[in-house]
Amino acid sequence: FGVMNKVQRAAQLTKAFRITGTPTIIVNGKYITGPSYAMEDNGVNYPRMTAVMDDLINMERKKK
């Protein structure tokens, strides 16, 4: 029963945030980011992706 509730909740969140692929990172329910947001000509810029995530997380931490 508990697992089914979590699966249903995950499906609801996927639809609410319009997630089309994985990995997708949602910061504090406000910001959506992931590898597809850090694409360059030669592929994903992972250092840039993690820097964006860090910046978003730090920005939200400062608000609290």
Biopython code that builds the backbone (N, CA, C, O; Angstrom):
import numpy as np
from Bio.PDB.StructureBuilder import StructureBuilder

atoms = [
    (1, "PHE", "N", (0.822, -1.199, 0.000)),
    (1, "PHE", "CA", (0.000, 0.000, 0.000)),
    (1, "PHE", "C", (0.868, 1.266, 0.000)),
    (1, "PHE", "O", (0.612, 2.199, -0.762)),
    (2, "GLY", "N", (1.877, 1.292, 0.844)),
    (2, "GLY", "CA", (2.767, 2.448, 0.915)),
    (2, "GLY", "C", (3.512, 2.688, -0.387)),
    (2, "GLY", "O", (3.696, 3.829, -0.809)),
    (3, "VAL", "N", (3.938, 1.606, -1.017)),
    (3, "VAL", "CA", (4.662, 1.726, -2.284)),
    (3, "VAL", "C", (3.738, 2.284, -3.363)),
    (3, "VAL", "O", (4.143, 3.148, -4.140)),
    (4, "MET", "N", (2.513, 1.803, -3.415)),
    (4, "MET", "CA", (1.571, 2.290, -4.427)),
    (4, "MET", "C", (1.298, 3.786, -4.248)),
    (4, "MET", "O", (1.175, 4.513, -5.233)),
    (5, "ASN", "N", (1.204, 4.240, -3.016)),
    (5, "ASN", "CA", (1.010, 5.677, -2.764)),
    (5, "ASN", "C", (2.186, 6.485, -3.295)),
    (5, "ASN", "O", (1.995, 7.540, -3.900)),
    (6, "LYS", "N", (3.394, 5.996, -3.072)),
    (6, "LYS", "CA", (4.578, 6.713, -3.554)),
    (6, "LYS", "C", (4.645, 6.715, -5.080)),
    (6, "LYS", "O", (5.048, 7.712, -5.681)),
    (7, "VAL", "N", (4.258, 5.619, -5.703)),
    (7, "VAL", "CA", (4.243, 5.544, -7.167)),
    (7, "VAL", "C", (3.220, 6.533, -7.726)),
    (7, "VAL", "O", (3.502, 7.238, -8.694)),
    (8, "GLN", "N", (2.042, 6.584, -7.121)),
    (8, "GLN", "CA", (1.013, 7.527, -7.568)),
    (8, "GLN", "C", (1.475, 8.968, -7.369)),
    (8, "GLN", "O", (1.230, 9.817, -8.227)),
    (9, "ARG", "N", (2.129, 9.251, -6.268)),
    (9, "ARG", "CA", (2.621, 10.609, -6.008)),
    (9, "ARG", "C", (3.700, 10.982, -7.025)),
    (9, "ARG", "O", (3.726, 12.111, -7.514)),
    (10, "ALA", "N", (4.576, 10.052, -7.340)),
    (10, "ALA", "CA", (5.614, 10.310, -8.348)),
    (10, "ALA", "C", (4.987, 10.611, -9.695)),
    (10, "ALA", "O", (5.447, 11.503, -10.407)),
    (11, "ALA", "N", (3.954, 9.885, -10.050)),
    (11, "ALA", "CA", (3.271, 10.125, -11.324)),
    (11, "ALA", "C", (2.620, 11.504, -11.335)),
    (11, "ALA", "O", (2.653, 12.198, -12.351)),
    (12, "GLN", "N", (2.029, 11.904, -10.212)),
    (12, "GLN", "CA", (1.420, 13.232, -10.111)),
    (12, "GLN", "C", (2.466, 14.337, -10.274)),
    (12, "GLN", "O", (2.247, 15.307, -10.999)),
    (13, "LEU", "N", (3.597, 14.183, -9.597)),
    (13, "LEU", "CA", (4.655, 15.192, -9.689)),
    (13, "LEU", "C", (5.246, 15.253, -11.088)),
    (13, "LEU", "O", (5.547, 16.336, -11.591)),
    (14, "THR", "N", (5.415, 14.094, -11.721)),
    (14, "THR", "CA", (5.936, 14.056, -13.086)),
    (14, "THR", "C", (5.036, 14.849, -14.019)),
    (14, "THR", "O", (5.515, 15.605, -14.864)),
    (15, "LYS", "N", (3.750, 14.676, -13.865)),
    (15, "LYS", "CA", (2.793, 15.403, -14.696)),
    (15, "LYS", "C", (2.767, 16.886, -14.350)),
    (15, "LYS", "O", (2.738, 17.730, -15.245)),
    (16, "ALA", "N", (2.777, 17.209, -13.061)),
    (16, "ALA", "CA", (2.706, 18.609, -12.622)),
    (16, "ALA", "C", (3.915, 19.416, -13.084)),
    (16, "ALA", "O", (3.785, 20.574, -13.480)),
    (17, "PHE", "N", (5.084, 18.799, -13.030)),
    (17, "PHE", "CA", (6.307, 19.506, -13.429)),
    (17, "PHE", "C", (6.627, 19.332, -14.908)),
    (17, "PHE", "O", (7.628, 19.862, -15.391)),
    (18, "ARG", "N", (5.795, 18.601, -15.626)),
    (18, "ARG", "CA", (5.983, 18.349, -17.058)),
    (18, "ARG", "C", (7.358, 17.731, -17.354)),
    (18, "ARG", "O", (8.052, 18.147, -18.282)),
    (19, "ILE", "N", (7.723, 16.761, -16.571)),
    (19, "ILE", "CA", (9.011, 16.087, -16.742)),
    (19, "ILE", "C", (8.927, 15.174, -17.952)),
    (19, "ILE", "O", (8.028, 14.341, -18.057)),
    (20, "THR", "N", (9.880, 15.344, -18.866)),
    (20, "THR", "CA", (9.887, 14.540, -20.086)),
    (20, "THR", "C", (11.033, 13.544, -20.137)),
    (20, "THR", "O", (11.063, 12.683, -21.016)),
    (21, "GLY", "N", (11.967, 13.646, -19.216)),
    (21, "GLY", "CA", (13.100, 12.734, -19.231)),
    (21, "GLY", "C", (13.833, 12.754, -17.918)),
    (21, "GLY", "O", (13.546, 13.554, -17.028)),
    (22, "THR", "N", (14.785, 11.855, -17.817)),
    (22, "THR", "CA", (15.589, 11.789, -16.611)),
    (22, "THR", "C", (17.052, 11.906, -16.977)),
    (22, "THR", "O", (17.413, 11.513, -18.086)),
    (23, "PRO", "N", (17.895, 12.407, -16.142)),
    (23, "PRO", "CA", (17.551, 12.968, -14.844)),
    (23, "PRO", "C", (16.983, 14.383, -14.976)),
    (23, "PRO", "O", (17.423, 15.165, -15.818)),
    (24, "THR", "N", (16.032, 14.686, -14.158)),
    (24, "THR", "CA", (15.485, 16.032, -14.033)),
    (24, "THR", "C", (15.580, 16.404, -12.563)),
    (24, "THR", "O", (15.175, 15.625, -11.700)),
    (25, "ILE", "N", (16.098, 17.555, -12.274)),
    (25, "ILE", "CA", (16.277, 18.007, -10.904)),
    (25, "ILE", "C", (15.354, 19.186, -10.657)),
    (25, "ILE", "O", (15.366, 20.163, -11.405)),
    (26, "ILE", "N", (14.555, 19.090, -9.605)),
    (26, "ILE", "CA", (13.653, 20.172, -9.228)),
    (26, "ILE", "C", (14.130, 20.701, -7.890)),
    (26, "ILE", "O", (14.265, 19.952, -6.922)),
    (27, "VAL", "N", (14.385, 22.003, -7.845)),
    (27, "VAL", "CA", (14.902, 22.632, -6.630)),
    (27, "VAL", "C", (13.770, 23.372, -5.938)),
    (27, "VAL", "O", (13.223, 24.339, -6.469)),
    (28, "ASN", "N", (13.430, 22.902, -4.748)),
    (28, "ASN", "CA", (12.431, 23.531, -3.887)),
    (28, "ASN", "C", (11.083, 23.720, -4.582)),
    (28, "ASN", "O", (10.344, 24.645, -4.247)),
    (29, "GLY", "N", (10.760, 22.874, -5.527)),
    (29, "GLY", "CA", (9.477, 22.953, -6.207)),
    (29, "GLY", "C", (9.329, 24.146, -7.132)),
    (29, "GLY", "O", (8.235, 24.409, -7.634)),
    (30, "LYS", "N", (10.420, 24.876, -7.366)),
    (30, "LYS", "CA", (10.363, 26.108, -8.154)),
    (30, "LYS", "C", (11.150, 26.051, -9.448)),
    (30, "LYS", "O", (10.707, 26.573, -10.471)),
    (31, "TYR", "N", (12.300, 25.429, -9.411)),
    (31, "TYR", "CA", (13.221, 25.469, -10.546)),
    (31, "TYR", "C", (13.459, 24.066, -11.082)),
    (31, "TYR", "O", (13.666, 23.125, -10.316)),
    (32, "ILE", "N", (13.429, 23.937, -12.388)),
    (32, "ILE", "CA", (13.682, 22.655, -13.037)),
    (32, "ILE", "C", (14.971, 22.777, -13.839)),
    (32, "ILE", "O", (15.152, 23.717, -14.612)),
    (33, "THR", "N", (15.859, 21.813, -13.643)),
    (33, "THR", "CA", (17.114, 21.808, -14.381)),
    (33, "THR", "C", (17.560, 20.366, -14.593)),
    (33, "THR", "O", (16.935, 19.431, -14.091)),
    (34, "GLY", "N", (18.617, 20.203, -15.320)),
    (34, "GLY", "CA", (19.174, 18.886, -15.601)),
    (34, "GLY", "C", (20.129, 18.975, -16.773)),
    (34, "GLY", "O", (20.404, 20.072, -17.261)),
    (35, "PRO", "N", (20.632, 17.861, -17.228)),
    (35, "PRO", "CA", (21.609, 17.868, -18.313)),
    (35, "PRO", "C", (21.119, 18.548, -19.581)),
    (35, "PRO", "O", (21.901, 19.211, -20.262)),
    (36, "SER", "N", (19.854, 18.400, -19.909)),
    (36, "SER", "CA", (19.358, 18.987, -21.158)),
    (36, "SER", "C", (19.392, 20.513, -21.132)),
    (36, "SER", "O", (19.317, 21.147, -22.184)),
    (37, "TYR", "N", (19.504, 21.108, -19.948)),
    (37, "TYR", "CA", (19.580, 22.563, -19.827)),
    (37, "TYR", "C", (21.022, 23.070, -19.915)),
    (37, "TYR", "O", (21.257, 24.278, -19.909)),
    (38, "ALA", "N", (21.976, 22.157, -19.996)),
    (38, "ALA", "CA", (23.387, 22.543, -20.066)),
    (38, "ALA", "C", (24.060, 21.947, -21.300)),
    (38, "ALA", "O", (25.236, 21.586, -21.258)),
    (39, "MET", "N", (23.323, 21.847, -22.379)),
    (39, "MET", "CA", (23.867, 21.262, -23.607)),
    (39, "MET", "C", (24.745, 22.263, -24.344)),
    (39, "MET", "O", (24.479, 23.465, -24.362)),
    (40, "GLU", "N", (25.780, 21.739, -24.942)),
    (40, "GLU", "CA", (26.658, 22.497, -25.824)),
    (40, "GLU", "C", (26.824, 21.686, -27.103)),
    (40, "GLU", "O", (26.264, 20.597, -27.228)),
    (41, "ASP", "N", (27.575, 22.203, -28.032)),
    (41, "ASP", "CA", (27.758, 21.513, -29.316)),
    (41, "ASP", "C", (28.317, 20.098, -29.160)),
    (41, "ASP", "O", (27.958, 19.194, -29.914)),
    (42, "ASN", "N", (29.191, 19.918, -28.184)),
    (42, "ASN", "CA", (29.839, 18.609, -28.012)),
    (42, "ASN", "C", (29.192, 17.767, -26.917)),
    (42, "ASN", "O", (29.784, 16.778, -26.484)),
    (43, "GLY", "N", (27.996, 18.131, -26.457)),
    (43, "GLY", "CA", (27.291, 17.335, -25.446)),
    (43, "GLY", "C", (26.984, 18.139, -24.194)),
    (43, "GLY", "O", (26.961, 19.370, -24.215)),
    (44, "VAL", "N", (26.756, 17.437, -23.129)),
    (44, "VAL", "CA", (26.386, 18.075, -21.863)),
    (44, "VAL", "C", (27.627, 18.639, -21.180)),
    (44, "VAL", "O", (28.655, 17.971, -21.076)),
    (45, "ASN", "N", (27.512, 19.860, -20.726)),
    (45, "ASN", "CA", (28.562, 20.491, -19.933)),
    (45, "ASN", "C", (28.233, 20.222, -18.462)),
    (45, "ASN", "O", (27.536, 21.010, -17.824)),
    (46, "TYR", "N", (28.739, 19.106, -17.930)),
    (46, "TYR", "CA", (28.397, 18.696, -16.568)),
    (46, "TYR", "C", (28.859, 19.678, -15.498)),
    (46, "TYR", "O", (28.123, 19.909, -14.539)),
    (47, "PRO", "N", (30.050, 20.268, -15.621)),
    (47, "PRO", "CA", (30.426, 21.275, -14.610)),
    (47, "PRO", "C", (29.447, 22.455, -14.584)),
    (47, "PRO", "O", (29.127, 22.978, -13.516)),
    (48, "ARG", "N", (28.983, 22.862, -15.745)),
    (48, "ARG", "CA", (28.005, 23.954, -15.805)),
    (48, "ARG", "C", (26.688, 23.522, -15.174)),
    (48, "ARG", "O", (26.067, 24.289, -14.439)),
    (49, "MET", "N", (26.262, 22.294, -15.462)),
    (49, "MET", "CA", (25.010, 21.782, -14.915)),
    (49, "MET", "C", (25.059, 21.756, -13.386)),
    (49, "MET", "O", (24.118, 22.195, -12.725)),
    (50, "THR", "N", (26.144, 21.246, -12.831)),
    (50, "THR", "CA", (26.237, 21.188, -11.374)),
    (50, "THR", "C", (26.377, 22.581, -10.765)),
    (50, "THR", "O", (25.890, 22.823, -9.660)),
    (51, "ALA", "N", (27.032, 23.495, -11.467)),
    (51, "ALA", "CA", (27.140, 24.872, -10.972)),
    (51, "ALA", "C", (25.768, 25.543, -10.926)),
    (51, "ALA", "O", (25.457, 26.266, -9.980)),
    (52, "VAL", "N", (24.957, 25.305, -11.943)),
    (52, "VAL", "CA", (23.596, 25.864, -11.957)),
    (52, "VAL", "C", (22.792, 25.290, -10.797)),
    (52, "VAL", "O", (22.099, 26.027, -10.096)),
    (53, "MET", "N", (22.882, 23.979, -10.592)),
    (53, "MET", "CA", (22.157, 23.368, -9.475)),
    (53, "MET", "C", (22.615, 23.945, -8.141)),
    (53, "MET", "O", (21.793, 24.273, -7.286)),
    (54, "ASP", "N", (23.931, 24.069, -7.965)),
    (54, "ASP", "CA", (24.464, 24.646, -6.734)),
    (54, "ASP", "C", (23.957, 26.067, -6.518)),
    (54, "ASP", "O", (23.580, 26.437, -5.406)),
    (55, "ASP", "N", (23.949, 26.856, -7.580)),
    (55, "ASP", "CA", (23.477, 28.234, -7.468)),
    (55, "ASP", "C", (22.002, 28.294, -7.072)),
    (55, "ASP", "O", (21.616, 29.096, -6.222)),
    (56, "LEU", "N", (21.188, 27.452, -7.685)),
    (56, "LEU", "CA", (19.761, 27.435, -7.361)),
    (56, "LEU", "C", (19.533, 26.999, -5.915)),
    (56, "LEU", "O", (18.714, 27.585, -5.207)),
    (57, "ILE", "N", (20.256, 25.974, -5.480)),
    (57, "ILE", "CA", (20.115, 25.492, -4.106)),
    (57, "ILE", "C", (20.555, 26.564, -3.127)),
    (57, "ILE", "O", (19.859, 26.827, -2.146)),
    (58, "ASN", "N", (21.690, 27.184, -3.372)),
    (58, "ASN", "CA", (22.181, 28.235, -2.482)),
    (58, "ASN", "C", (21.235, 29.429, -2.443)),
    (58, "ASN", "O", (21.031, 30.027, -1.387)),
    (59, "MET", "N", (20.661, 29.776, -3.580)),
    (59, "MET", "CA", (19.713, 30.877, -3.647)),
    (59, "MET", "C", (18.500, 30.572, -2.762)),
    (59, "MET", "O", (18.021, 31.444, -2.038)),
    (60, "GLU", "N", (18.014, 29.348, -2.823)),
    (60, "GLU", "CA", (16.852, 28.976, -2.013)),
    (60, "GLU", "C", (17.216, 28.873, -0.537)),
    (60, "GLU", "O", (16.399, 29.203, 0.322)),
    (61, "ARG", "N", (18.397, 28.434, -0.238)),
    (61, "ARG", "CA", (18.825, 28.361, 1.175)),
    (61, "ARG", "C", (18.889, 29.753, 1.794)),
    (61, "ARG", "O", (18.531, 29.934, 2.958)),
    (62, "LYS", "N", (19.342, 30.733, 1.024)),
    (62, "LYS", "CA", (19.443, 32.091, 1.543)),
    (62, "LYS", "C", (18.076, 32.686, 1.844)),
    (62, "LYS", "O", (17.953, 33.549, 2.714)),
    (63, "LYS", "N", (17.059, 32.238, 1.139)),
    (63, "LYS", "CA", (15.704, 32.754, 1.357)),
    (63, "LYS", "C", (15.116, 32.254, 2.676)),
    (63, "LYS", "O", (14.210, 32.879, 3.230)),
    (64, "LYS", "N", (15.621, 31.146, 3.172)),
    (64, "LYS", "CA", (15.055, 30.556, 4.398)),
    (64, "LYS", "C", (15.689, 31.088, 5.609)),
    (64, "LYS", "O", (15.329, 30.696, 6.718)),
]
sb = StructureBuilder()
sb.init_structure("model")
sb.init_model(0)
sb.init_chain("A")
sb.init_seg("    ")
for serial, (resi, resn, name, xyz) in enumerate(atoms, 1):
    if name == "N":
        sb.init_residue(resn, " ", resi, " ")
    sb.init_atom(name, np.array(xyz, "f"), 0.0, 1.0, " ", f" {name:<3s}", serial, name[0])
structure = sb.get_structure()
